[in-house]
C-alpha cells in the first residue's frame, strides 16, 4: 500500500537441517484469520472455545477509518484496537482474561524470528505468525495489496526440503517454502507491517469461567464504540467515513485506484476475514451465545438488534459496488464467489478462485472508464446508510450497557 517503500532483495536466514512436524488437527470454517487461528491453537492445547466467544471476551468488535499521505487509498476495518494496538492485540487480551499468558516478538532479525518459531514448535505448540498477504499465493491478493497482519498457524517445518506446513482459516492444510514464509513474515510494508511478529501462549489446566468474563468484556466493547479516543474509530469513525466518502474524488484522483479502493472496502467489510458485515455477524453470534450462558434476555435482545445491523452493513458493502454499474457489480460477485468457494471447499477451490481473480485487472480498467465517472451518483446513498448504521450501533450499545450494569 505504501507508495514510496524501497524494494530490497530478501535474504532468508537461520534455515538448518531440522524437521519438526506436530501431530496437529486442522479444521476450517474460520471467519477471521486471527481469531480462528487461536481457536485451533487452543484446541491443540486442550481448550475449546468458539470463535464468536473469543471475539466477544476480547471486546474485539470496533471500527476504524484510516488514511495517511503515503497510502494509495483509505482502509476501513471492524476490529477494536483501542488499547491493544500491538500484536497479539485482542488475542493477548483474550488469553489474559482466560487466565493464560503469552510471549511475543517483533523484530527485523529474520534468523531470530525463525529460531523463535522453531522453539515454539519444539514446545508442541503451532506458531501463530503475522504474514503479509501480498506474498501468499493461496489468498489470491494483488502483489501491491500489502497487509502484514494476516495470521495463520505454522504447525511444522522441514528445513532440508524447504517446507513449512500451514493451517489457515479454510478447509485443508497447505505447504509453502520456508524462504517464502520468511519473506511474508519479514515484510515491512506499512501501515501494518508483519515485522516477524509471532506469539506463543500458555494456559492453566482450567480456564476462567466464561460467565465471569462476559459482563466486563461487553462493557469494554460498549465503551470502545461509544467513547472512542479519536474521531476515526468507534461510532464517530463511521460518521467520519461517511463524510470522507464525499471527498474520495479528490483523495483518490486516479479512477482505477478509486475502483480498487471500493473493492478493498467491500472485501474488508464482507469477505476478507471479518465474518461478514465487518465483524457484526460474529458479534451477534457472541451475544446470542453469551445471552444463553448468562440467562440474560437483554443480551439476547441485543443479539437481535445486531442482526438488523448486519443487514445494513451488507447493504453498505453491496452499495459500494452496485448492480447498476456492470464492472463494479462483477468485481463484487467475484469477491463474494471466491470467498464462498474457499470457505466451503477450502484449498480444493483454489484453481477456480484463481481463474476468477484473473479477471480483476481488466474489470478494474473497465470500471475506471465506465463506472467510476458516476461515483458521485451512488455515493450519497452509502453515506446515508453509514449515518443510519452509526445511530443503530450507538443505540444497541447503549441498550447493552443498561443490561450488563
VOKE-521803 format. One record per residue (C-alpha): residue in three letters; x, z, y; residue number from 1. Coordinates in Angstrom, 2 decimals, padded with zeros to 5 digits, always signed. Layout:
# residues N
   code         x         z         y   pos
    ALA         X         Z         Y   NUM
...
# end
This chain:
# residues 405
   code         x         z         y   pos
    UNK   +000.00   +000.00   +000.00     1
    UNK   +002.87   +000.61   +002.36     2
    UNK   +003.88   -002.45   +004.37     3
    UNK   +007.48   -001.57   +005.02     4
    UNK   +008.61   +000.13   +001.82     5
    UNK   +012.05   -001.11   +000.88     6
    UNK   +012.21   -002.51   -002.64     7
    UNK   +015.13   -001.37   -004.76     8
    UNK   +016.16   -002.27   -008.28     9
    UNK   +015.03   +000.56   -010.54    10
    UNK   +017.58   +002.23   -012.81    11
    UNK   +016.41   +004.15   -015.89    12
    UNK   +018.26   +007.35   -016.83    13
    UNK   +018.59   +010.03   -019.49    14
    UNK   +017.34   +007.98   -022.45    15
    UNK   +019.23   +009.08   -025.55    16
    UNK   +018.58   +008.88   -029.30    17
    UNK   +015.73   +011.37   -029.79    18
    UNK   +012.37   +010.74   -031.44    19
    UNK   +009.62   +013.28   -030.66    20
    UNK   +006.03   +012.34   -031.55    21
    UNK   +003.40   +015.08   -031.57    22
    UNK   +000.56   +015.46   -034.04    23
    UNK   -001.92   +014.74   -031.27    24
    UNK   -005.63   +013.90   -031.38    25
    UNK   -006.65   +011.35   -028.78    26
    UNK   -010.25   +010.91   -027.71    27
    UNK   -011.57   +008.64   -025.00    28
    UNK   -014.67   +008.84   -022.85    29
    UNK   -012.94   +010.49   -019.89    30
    UNK   -014.30   +009.77   -016.44    31
    UNK   -011.35   +010.84   -014.30    32
    UNK   -007.73   +010.34   -015.30    33
    UNK   -006.58   +013.77   -014.15    34
    UNK   -009.33   +015.99   -015.49    35
    UNK   -009.78   +014.07   -018.75    36
    UNK   -006.02   +014.34   -019.39    37
    UNK   -006.25   +018.11   -019.00    38
    UNK   -009.29   +018.25   -021.31    39
    UNK   -007.29   +016.50   -024.05    40
    UNK   -004.21   +018.62   -023.37    41
    UNK   -006.22   +021.84   -023.59    42
    UNK   -007.81   +020.67   -026.82    43
    UNK   -004.33   +020.15   -028.23    44
    UNK   -003.51   +023.74   -027.22    45
    UNK   -006.66   +025.08   -028.90    46
    UNK   -009.05   +025.37   -025.94    47
    UNK   -012.12   +023.19   -025.41    48
    UNK   -013.84   +022.70   -022.07    49
    UNK   -015.99   +019.87   -020.74    50
    UNK   -014.67   +017.56   -018.06    51
    UNK   -017.52   +018.33   -015.62    52
    UNK   -016.91   +022.07   -016.08    53
    UNK   -013.21   +021.56   -015.36    54
    UNK   -014.09   +019.73   -012.13    55
    UNK   -016.60   +022.42   -011.20    56
    UNK   -014.50   +025.54   -011.77    57
    UNK   -011.68   +023.98   -009.75    58
    UNK   -014.06   +023.26   -006.84    59
    UNK   -012.92   +019.70   -007.36    60
    UNK   -015.58   +017.66   -005.55    61
    UNK   -014.83   +016.64   -001.99    62
    UNK   -014.46   +013.68   +000.32    63
    UNK   -011.54   +012.18   +002.22    64
    UNK   -011.18   +009.20   +004.52    65
    UNK   -007.51   +008.34   +005.07    66
    UNK   -005.83   +005.67   +007.17    67
    UNK   -002.33   +005.55   +008.63    68
    UNK   -000.48   +002.83   +010.51    69
    UNK   +001.67   +001.86   +007.54    70
    UNK   -001.37   +001.29   +005.31    71
    UNK   -002.93   -002.13   +004.83    72
    UNK   -006.44   -000.64   +004.72    73
    UNK   -008.10   +002.79   +004.66    74
    UNK   -008.88   +004.64   +001.46    75
    UNK   -011.77   +006.91   +000.57    76
    UNK   -011.83   +009.44   -002.23    77
    UNK   -014.05   +012.13   -003.68    78
    UNK   -011.65   +014.84   -004.84    79
    UNK   -011.30   +018.11   -002.94    80
    UNK   -007.75   +018.59   -001.69    81
    UNK   -008.49   +021.29   +000.87    82
    UNK   -006.00   +023.87   -000.36    83
    UNK   -004.28   +022.12   -003.25    84
    UNK   -002.64   +019.01   -001.79    85
    UNK   +000.40   +019.27   -004.03    86
    UNK   +000.19   +018.20   -007.66    87
    UNK   -001.18   +019.53   -010.01    88
    UNK   -003.86   +020.19   -007.39    89
    UNK   -007.22   +021.09   -008.87    90
    UNK   -005.68   +021.25   -012.37    91
    UNK   -003.40   +024.08   -011.33    92
    UNK   -006.32   +025.90   -009.74    93
    UNK   -008.42   +025.50   -012.90    94
    UNK   -005.56   +026.76   -015.08    95
    UNK   -005.12   +029.88   -012.94    96
    UNK   -008.86   +030.58   -012.93    97
    UNK   -008.97   +030.31   -016.70    98
    UNK   -006.20   +032.90   -016.96    99
    UNK   -003.34   +030.46   -017.51   100
    UNK   -000.34   +029.34   -015.54   101
    UNK   +001.73   +026.20   -015.03   102
    UNK   +005.16   +024.87   -014.18   103
    UNK   +005.52   +021.60   -012.30   104
    UNK   +008.27   +019.41   -010.90   105
    UNK   +008.62   +016.88   -008.10   106
    UNK   +011.97   +015.12   -008.00   107
    UNK   +013.74   +011.87   -007.18   108
    UNK   +016.06   +012.51   -010.11   109
    UNK   +014.90   +010.25   -012.96   110
    UNK   +017.18   +011.93   -015.50   111
    UNK   +015.90   +015.40   -014.64   112
    UNK   +012.31   +014.19   -014.92   113
    UNK   +012.97   +012.66   -018.33   114
    UNK   +014.55   +015.89   -019.62   115
    UNK   +011.56   +017.89   -018.34   116
    UNK   +009.28   +015.58   -020.35   117
    UNK   +011.43   +015.99   -023.47   118
    UNK   +011.45   +019.78   -023.12   119
    UNK   +007.66   +019.77   -022.84   120
    UNK   +007.25   +017.65   -025.96   121
    UNK   +009.66   +019.92   -027.81   122
    UNK   +007.30   +022.80   -026.95   123
    UNK   +004.50   +020.93   -028.76   124
    UNK   +002.73   +020.03   -025.51   125
    UNK   +001.99   +016.49   -024.36   126
    UNK   +003.39   +015.76   -020.91   127
    UNK   +000.82   +015.35   -018.13   128
    UNK   +002.57   +012.97   -015.75   129
    UNK   +001.91   +011.20   -012.45   130
    UNK   +002.38   +007.44   -012.53   131
    UNK   +001.94   +004.53   -010.11   132
    UNK   -000.99   +002.37   -011.21   133
    UNK   +000.72   -000.79   -009.94   134
    UNK   +003.23   -000.54   -012.83   135
    UNK   +000.68   -000.04   -015.62   136
    UNK   -000.36   -003.21   -017.40   137
    UNK   -003.38   -001.64   -019.09   138
    UNK   -005.08   -000.73   -015.78   139
    UNK   -005.02   -004.35   -014.55   140
    UNK   -004.41   -003.40   -010.91   141
    UNK   -002.61   -005.66   -008.48   142
    UNK   +001.15   -005.31   -008.08   143
    UNK   +000.64   -004.20   -004.48   144
    UNK   -002.09   -001.64   -005.23   145
    UNK   +000.20   +001.36   -005.39   146
    UNK   -001.38   +004.70   -006.23   147
    UNK   +001.02   +007.25   -007.64   148
    UNK   -001.45   +009.93   -008.66   149
    UNK   -002.81   +008.30   -011.77   150
    UNK   -002.40   +010.77   -014.63   151
    UNK   -002.14   +010.37   -018.37   152
    UNK   -000.56   +012.21   -021.28   153
    UNK   +002.71   +011.25   -022.93   154
    UNK   +002.44   +012.62   -026.47   155
    UNK   +005.59   +011.07   -027.89   156
    UNK   +008.81   +009.23   -027.21   157
    UNK   +011.06   +007.12   -029.41   158
    UNK   +014.26   +006.64   -027.45   159
    UNK   +016.05   +004.30   -029.92   160
    UNK   +013.02   +001.96   -029.81   161
    UNK   +012.48   +002.45   -026.05   162
    UNK   +008.87   +003.53   -026.64   163
    UNK   +006.53   +006.04   -025.05   164
    UNK   +003.21   +006.99   -026.68   165
    UNK   +000.41   +007.25   -024.13   166
    UNK   -003.06   +008.82   -024.07   167
    UNK   -005.17   +007.60   -021.12   168
    UNK   -008.86   +008.20   -020.47   169
    UNK   -010.10   +005.23   -022.50   170
    UNK   -010.61   +004.85   -026.24   171
    UNK   -007.39   +004.16   -028.15   172
    UNK   -003.78   +005.10   -027.56   173
    UNK   -001.11   +002.91   -026.01   174
    UNK   +002.62   +002.38   -026.07   175
    UNK   +004.86   +001.27   -023.24   176
    UNK   +008.59   +001.08   -022.79   177
    UNK   +010.30   +004.27   -021.70   178
    UNK   +012.02   +002.30   -018.95   179
    UNK   +008.67   +001.09   -017.58   180
    UNK   +007.27   +004.62   -017.83   181
    UNK   +010.21   +005.95   -015.86   182
    UNK   +009.68   +003.27   -013.22   183
    UNK   +005.99   +004.17   -012.92   184
    UNK   +006.83   +007.87   -012.72   185
    UNK   +009.59   +007.47   -010.13   186
    UNK   +007.60   +005.33   -007.67   187
    UNK   +007.93   +006.50   -004.06   188
    UNK   +005.18   +004.32   -002.56   189
    UNK   +003.14   +006.25   -000.02   190
    UNK   +000.73   +007.74   +000.84   191
    UNK   +000.51   +009.09   -002.73   192
    UNK   +003.96   +008.70   -004.33   193
    UNK   +004.35   +009.58   -008.01   194
    UNK   +007.84   +011.05   -007.43   195
    UNK   +008.25   +012.04   -011.11   196
    UNK   +005.60   +014.73   -010.74   197
    UNK   +004.67   +016.40   -014.01   198
    UNK   +003.11   +019.67   -015.13   199
    UNK   +003.09   +021.83   -018.24   200
    UNK   +000.64   +024.64   -018.83   201
    UNK   +000.43   +027.97   -020.62   202
    UNK   -002.81   +029.68   -021.59   203
    UNK   -003.64   +033.04   -023.18   204
    UNK   -005.41   +033.13   -026.58   205
    UNK   -008.70   +033.94   -024.82   206
    UNK   -009.64   +032.23   -021.56   207
    UNK   -011.52   +033.92   -018.74   208
    UNK   -015.27   +033.55   -019.49   209
    UNK   -016.87   +030.71   -017.54   210
    UNK   -019.71   +032.96   -016.42   211
    UNK   -017.19   +034.95   -014.38   212
    UNK   -015.73   +031.84   -012.73   213
    UNK   -018.72   +029.71   -011.79   214
    UNK   -020.14   +031.54   -008.72   215
    UNK   -016.80   +031.75   -006.88   216
    UNK   -015.99   +028.12   -007.72   217
    UNK   -019.33   +026.93   -006.34   218
    UNK   -018.88   +029.00   -003.16   219
    UNK   -015.45   +027.48   -002.67   220
    UNK   -016.75   +023.94   -003.10   221
    UNK   -019.61   +024.62   -000.69   222
    UNK   -017.11   +025.80   +001.90   223
    UNK   -014.87   +022.76   +001.36   224
    UNK   -017.76   +020.37   +002.06   225
    UNK   -019.44   +022.27   +004.89   226
    UNK   -016.41   +023.71   +006.68   227
    UNK   -013.63   +021.10   +006.37   228
    UNK   -010.31   +021.92   +008.05   229
    UNK   -010.02   +018.45   +009.60   230
    UNK   -012.53   +015.80   +010.61   231
    UNK   -011.72   +013.23   +007.93   232
    UNK   -012.67   +015.42   +004.95   233
    UNK   -015.90   +017.00   +003.72   234
    UNK   -019.24   +016.01   +005.19   235
    UNK   -017.50   +015.43   +008.55   236
    UNK   -015.26   +012.89   +006.82   237
    UNK   -018.26   +010.97   +005.54   238
    UNK   -019.61   +010.77   +009.10   239
    UNK   -016.21   +009.73   +010.39   240
    UNK   -016.00   +006.94   +007.83   241
    UNK   -019.42   +005.67   +008.93   242
    UNK   -018.08   +005.43   +012.49   243
    UNK   -014.76   +003.89   +011.45   244
    UNK   -016.55   +001.17   +009.47   245
    UNK   -017.70   -000.25   +012.77   246
    UNK   -014.03   -000.72   +013.72   247
    UNK   -012.91   -002.40   +010.48   248
    UNK   -012.70   -005.87   +012.01   249
    UNK   -010.02   -004.51   +014.38   250
    UNK   -008.41   -002.06   +011.94   251
    UNK   -008.14   -004.78   +009.26   252
    UNK   -007.98   -008.07   +011.17   253
    UNK   -006.96   -010.19   +008.18   254
    UNK   -010.19   -011.30   +006.41   255
    UNK   -008.63   -011.28   +002.96   256
    UNK   -007.30   -007.75   +003.48   257
    UNK   -010.77   -006.69   +004.59   258
    UNK   -012.31   -008.19   +001.45   259
    UNK   -009.66   -006.38   -000.60   260
    UNK   -010.43   -003.12   +001.21   261
    UNK   -014.13   -003.39   +000.37   262
    UNK   -013.30   -003.99   -003.28   263
    UNK   -010.99   -000.97   -003.34   264
    UNK   -013.66   +001.18   -001.68   265
    UNK   -016.10   +000.11   -004.39   266
    UNK   -013.55   +000.94   -007.08   267
    UNK   -012.77   +004.41   -005.73   268
    UNK   -016.46   +005.22   -005.35   269
    UNK   -017.86   +003.78   -008.55   270
    UNK   -015.41   +002.61   -011.21   271
    UNK   -011.90   +003.88   -010.51   272
    UNK   -011.90   +007.23   -012.26   273
    UNK   -014.40   +009.18   -010.18   274
    UNK   -017.00   +009.26   -012.94   275
    UNK   -019.32   +007.21   -010.75   276
    UNK   -020.73   +007.94   -007.29   277
    UNK   -017.41   +009.35   -006.01   278
    UNK   -017.44   +012.42   -008.34   279
    UNK   -021.07   +013.26   -007.52   280
    UNK   -022.24   +012.36   -011.04   281
    UNK   -019.64   +014.67   -012.57   282
    UNK   -020.58   +017.46   -010.17   283
    UNK   -024.25   +017.05   -011.00   284
    UNK   -023.36   +017.39   -014.69   285
    UNK   -021.32   +020.51   -013.90   286
    UNK   -024.23   +022.10   -012.03   287
    UNK   -026.56   +021.43   -014.95   288
    UNK   -024.11   +022.99   -017.42   289
    UNK   -023.41   +025.89   -015.05   290
    UNK   -027.11   +026.49   -014.41   291
    UNK   -027.76   +026.94   -018.12   292
    UNK   -024.74   +029.22   -018.58   293
    UNK   -025.78   +031.38   -015.60   294
    UNK   -029.53   +031.05   -016.36   295
    UNK   -029.97   +030.19   -012.69   296
    UNK   -032.85   +027.89   -011.72   297
    UNK   -031.42   +027.43   -008.24   298
    UNK   -028.25   +025.85   -009.63   299
    UNK   -030.37   +023.63   -011.89   300
    UNK   -032.40   +022.52   -008.86   301
    UNK   -029.15   +021.68   -007.04   302
    UNK   -028.18   +019.52   -010.02   303
    UNK   -031.38   +017.54   -009.47   304
    UNK   -030.57   +017.17   -005.76   305
    UNK   -027.16   +015.79   -006.64   306
    UNK   -028.69   +013.26   -008.97   307
    UNK   -030.53   +011.88   -005.94   308
    UNK   -027.25   +011.89   -004.03   309
    UNK   -025.66   +009.94   -006.90   310
    UNK   -028.22   +007.17   -006.44   311
    UNK   -027.48   +006.98   -002.73   312
    UNK   -023.70   +006.73   -003.28   313
    UNK   -024.29   +003.92   -005.76   314
    UNK   -026.37   +002.12   -003.15   315
    UNK   -023.46   +002.54   -000.73   316
    UNK   -020.97   +001.17   -003.25   317
    UNK   -023.15   -001.85   -004.02   318
    UNK   -023.76   -002.40   -000.31   319
    UNK   -020.04   -002.82   +000.29   320
    UNK   -020.12   -005.90   -001.99   321
    UNK   -023.73   -007.04   -001.56   322
    UNK   -025.62   -009.57   -003.66   323
    UNK   -026.34   -011.75   -000.62   324
    UNK   -022.67   -012.78   -000.43   325
    UNK   -021.68   -014.58   -003.66   326
    UNK   -017.93   -013.98   -003.76   327
    UNK   -018.21   -010.29   -002.87   328
    UNK   -021.01   -009.86   -005.40   329
    UNK   -018.93   -011.50   -008.12   330
    UNK   -016.00   -009.21   -007.30   331
    UNK   -018.32   -006.23   -007.71   332
    UNK   -019.62   -007.48   -011.05   333
    UNK   -016.07   -007.99   -012.34   334
    UNK   -015.03   -004.45   -011.43   335
    UNK   -018.17   -002.97   -012.98   336
    UNK   -017.81   -005.02   -016.17   337
    UNK   -014.10   -004.26   -016.59   338
    UNK   -014.72   -000.52   -016.24   339
    UNK   -017.74   -000.64   -018.56   340
    UNK   -015.78   -002.55   -021.19   341
    UNK   -012.76   -000.26   -021.02   342
    UNK   -014.88   +002.91   -021.10   343
    UNK   -016.95   +001.74   -024.06   344
    UNK   -014.36   -000.20   -026.09   345
    UNK   -011.04   +001.05   -024.78   346
    UNK   -007.89   -000.96   -025.37   347
    UNK   -009.82   -003.41   -027.59   348
    UNK   -011.37   -004.76   -024.39   349
    UNK   -008.07   -005.32   -022.57   350
    UNK   -007.83   -009.06   -023.24   351
    UNK   -011.33   -009.77   -021.93   352
    UNK   -010.83   -007.44   -018.98   353
    UNK   -007.57   -009.18   -018.15   354
    UNK   -009.29   -012.59   -018.16   355
    UNK   -011.93   -011.29   -015.77   356
    UNK   -009.43   -009.82   -013.34   357
    UNK   -007.51   -013.10   -013.24   358
    UNK   -010.44   -014.45   -011.18   359
    UNK   -009.99   -011.83   -008.47   360
    UNK   -007.34   -013.51   -006.25   361
    UNK   -009.34   -016.73   -005.90   362
    UNK   -012.54   -014.78   -005.24   363
    UNK   -010.80   -012.76   -002.52   364
    UNK   -009.68   -016.03   -000.90   365
    UNK   -013.22   -017.37   -001.03   366
    UNK   -014.73   -014.11   +000.26   367
    UNK   -012.31   -014.19   +003.20   368
    UNK   -013.57   -017.64   +004.15   369
    UNK   -017.29   -017.41   +003.39   370
    UNK   -018.42   -013.77   +003.25   371
    UNK   -016.24   -011.61   +005.48   372
    UNK   -017.28   -013.51   +008.64   373
    UNK   -020.70   -011.89   +008.00   374
    UNK   -019.30   -008.35   +007.68   375
    UNK   -020.95   -007.28   +010.93   376
    UNK   -024.32   -008.19   +009.41   377
    UNK   -024.21   -005.93   +006.36   378
    UNK   -022.01   -003.14   +007.68   379
    UNK   -024.77   -001.34   +009.70   380
    UNK   -026.78   -000.69   +006.52   381
    UNK   -023.78   +001.01   +004.91   382
    UNK   -023.27   +003.16   +007.99   383
    UNK   -026.92   +004.25   +007.90   384
    UNK   -026.64   +005.15   +004.20   385
    UNK   -023.48   +007.18   +004.89   386
    UNK   -025.30   +009.15   +007.58   387
    UNK   -028.11   +009.85   +005.10   388
    UNK   -025.83   +010.95   +002.30   389
    UNK   -023.88   +013.20   +004.64   390
    UNK   -027.08   +015.03   +005.61   391
    UNK   -028.27   +015.22   +001.99   392
    UNK   -024.98   +016.70   +000.80   393
    UNK   -024.98   +019.22   +003.62   394
    UNK   -028.49   +020.36   +002.69   395
    UNK   -027.69   +020.51   -001.04   396
    UNK   -024.59   +022.60   -000.41   397
    UNK   -026.46   +024.99   +001.86   398
    UNK   -029.06   +025.44   -000.87   399
    UNK   -026.29   +026.11   -003.41   400
    UNK   -024.75   +028.72   -001.14   401
    UNK   -028.04   +030.59   -001.00   402
    UNK   -028.44   +030.79   -004.78   403
    UNK   -024.92   +031.93   -005.70   404
    UNK   -024.61   +034.54   -002.95   405
# end
